[in-house]
Amino acid sequence: MRYKLLAGLLLLLSFAVGCVRDEVPTEREAANAATLMEAHTIPDSHNSQNSLDWTGRYSGVLPCASCPGIETLVTLHEDGTFNRSMLYIDEAPIPQSDSGAVTWNAAGSKVTLGEGESARQYQVGENRLFHLDQNGERITGDLAGRYVLEKHMHDPAIEDLRWRLVELRGSPVESSQTARNPVLTLSSKDSVASGNASCNTFRVRYASGRRRQVRG
């Protein structure tokens, strides 16, 4: 009887050791599992270039040392090219314009537009371009918020339609043979608002609630 009990205890012990053995892998098994996990790990390669909808038109008034500001308009095209205009307010009657290929950095986070003295670097963000300094770094300080170009966001509910003024301050506006009803059109193609105020016409650029006057 004693031998049978001892044999039963040894059998249970062998089962317990077997269970522990199954739960604790050997050093070789652990290394193989780590290698398998590493082989199936997908690196995070998301960046501005491949994750953001960066094509479109961006504008803003950048700070200027010798003038009230630089009206800047940048268009990034899907084919990897750009168009840019920079108007030095009160210094030049027409903007400086250039175009070319968009050059991305290795990290896919910044672009260089232009060559030589006209080259400028921008960090690409969500619906924004951050104008960088000469070292390719974000500008800090009190004026940091002014070195940002906002993307033109389109609204089909109000854009590409011809709006006619029919009421002003509660009173109807009637056209006559000598005066037309004022009209307004917002063009999504070039982000330009145009129309007339009866006898006078106007044409301005718009973006994010800020107005950009078109010179020329």
For each residue, the residues with C-beta under 8 A, 3 or more apart:
1: 4 5
2: 5 6
3: 6 7
4: 1 7 8
5: 1 2 8 9
6: 2 3 9 10
7: 3 4 10 11
8: 4 5 11 12
9: 5 6 12 13
10: 6 7 13 14
11: 7 8 14 15
12: 8 9 15 16
13: 9 10 16 17
14: 10 11 17 18
15: 11 12 18 19
16: 12 13 19 20
17: 13 14 20 21
18: 14 15 21 22
19: 15 16 22 23
20: 16 17 23 24
21: 17 18 24
22: 18 19
23: 19 20
24: 20 21
25: 29 30 33
26: 29 30
27: 30 31
28: 31 32
29: 25 26 32 33
30: 25 26 27 33 34
31: 27 28 34 35
32: 28 29 35 36
33: 25 29 30 36 37
34: 30 31 37 38
35: 31 32 38 39
36: 32 33 39 40
37: 33 34 40 41
38: 34 35 41
39: 35 36
40: 36 37
41: 37 38
42:
43:
44:
45: 50
46: 50 51
47: 50 51 107 108 109
48: 51 52 54 108 109 123 124 125
49: 52 54 104 108 109 124
50: 45 46 47 108
51: 46 47 48
52: 48 49 124 125 126
53: 56
54: 48 49 76 124
55: 76 77 78
56: 53 75 76 151 152
57: 73 74 75 151 152 190 191 207
58: 73 74 75 76 128 129 149 150 151 152
59: 71 72 73 74 149 150 152 191 205 207 210 212
60: 72 146 148 149 150 207 210
61: 69 70 71 72 89 146 210 212
62: 69 70 72 131 146 147 149
63: 69 70 143 146 147
64: 67 68 69 70 88 89
65:
66: 88 91
67: 64 70 88 89 90 91
68: 64 89 90
69: 61 62 63 64 89
70: 61 62 63 64 67 86 87 88 89
71: 59 61 85 86 87 89 95 212 213
72: 59 60 61 62 84 85 86 87 131 149
73: 57 58 59 84 85 86 95 205 212
74: 57 58 59 82 83 84 113 122 129 149
75: 56 57 58 82 83 84
76: 54 55 56 58 82 102 111
77: 55 80 81 82 83 102
78: 55
79:
80: 77 101 102
81: 77 99 100 101 102
82: 74 75 76 77 99 100 101 102 113
83: 74 75 77 97 98 99
84: 72 73 74 75 97 98 99 113 114
85: 71 72 73 95 96 97
86: 70 71 72 73 95 96 97
87: 70 71 72 92 94 95 96 215
88: 64 66 67 70 91 92 96
89: 61 64 67 68 69 70 71
90: 67 68
91: 66 67 88
92: 87 88 95 96
93: 215 216
94: 87 215 216
95: 71 73 85 86 87 92 215 216
96: 85 86 87 88 92 118
97: 83 84 85 86
98: 83 84 113 114 118
99: 81 82 83 84
100: 81 82 113 114 115
101: 80 81 82
102: 76 77 80 81 82 111 112 113
103: 111 112 113
104: 49 108 110 111
105: 108 109 110 111 112 136
106:
107: 47 110
108: 47 48 49 50 104 105
109: 47 48 49 105 123 124
110: 104 105 107 121 122 123 124 132 136
111: 76 102 103 104 105 121 122 124
112: 102 103 105 119 120 121 122
113: 74 82 84 98 100 102 103 119 120 121 122
114: 84 98 100 118 119 120
115: 100 118 119
116: 119
117:
118: 96 98 114 115
119: 112 113 114 115 116
120: 112 113 114 131 132
121: 110 111 112 113 131 132 136
122: 74 110 111 112 113 129 130 131 132 149
123: 48 109 110 129 130 132 138
124: 48 49 52 54 109 110 111 128 129
125: 48 52 128 129 130
126: 52
127: 150 151 153
128: 58 124 125 148 149 150 151
129: 58 74 122 123 124 125 148 149 151
130: 122 123 125 138 139 147 148 149
131: 62 72 120 121 122 139 147 148 149
132: 110 120 121 122 123 135 136 137 138 139
133: 136 137 138 139
134:
135: 132
136: 105 110 121 132 133
137: 132 133
138: 123 130 132 133 144
139: 130 131 132 133 143 144 147
140: 144
141: 144
142:
143: 63 139 146 147
144: 138 139 140 141 147
145: 148
146: 60 61 62 63 143
147: 62 63 130 131 139 143 144
148: 60 128 129 130 131 145
149: 58 59 60 62 72 74 122 128 129 130 131
150: 58 59 60 127 128 207 208 210
151: 56 57 58 127 128 129 207 208
152: 56 57 58 59 191 206 207 208
153: 127 208
154: 159 188
155: 158 159
156: 159 160 188
157:
158: 155 161 163 186
159: 154 155 156 186 187 188
160: 156 185 186 187 188
161: 158 185 186
162: 183 184 185
163: 158 183 184 185 195
164: 181 182 183
165: 168 173 181 182 183 184
166: 172 173 181
167: 170 171 172 173
168: 165 171 173
169:
170: 167
171: 167 168
172: 166 167
173: 165 166 167 168 181 182
174: 181
175: 179 180 181
176: 179
177:
178:
179: 175 176 198 199
180: 175 183 196 198 199
181: 164 165 166 173 174 175 198
182: 164 165 173 195 196 197 198
183: 162 163 164 165 180 195 196
184: 162 163 165 193 194 195
185: 160 161 162 163 193 194 195
186: 158 159 160 161 192 193 206
187: 159 160 190 191 192 193 194
188: 154 156 159 160 191
189:
190: 57 187 205
191: 57 59 152 187 188 205 206 207
192: 186 187 203 204 205 206 214
193: 184 185 186 187 202 203 204 205 206
194: 184 185 187 201 202 203 204
195: 163 182 183 184 185 201 202
196: 180 182 183 199 200 201 202
197: 182 200 201 202
198: 179 180 181 182
199: 179 180 196
200: 196 197
201: 194 195 196 197
202: 193 194 195 196 197
203: 192 193 194 214
204: 192 193 194 211 212 213 214
205: 59 73 190 191 192 193 211 212 213 214
206: 152 186 191 192 193 209 210 211 212
207: 57 59 60 150 151 152 191 210 212
208: 150 151 152 153
209: 206
210: 59 60 61 150 206 207
211: 204 205 206
212: 59 61 71 73 204 205 206 207
213: 71 204 205
214: 192 203 204 205
215: 87 93 94 95
216: 93 94 95
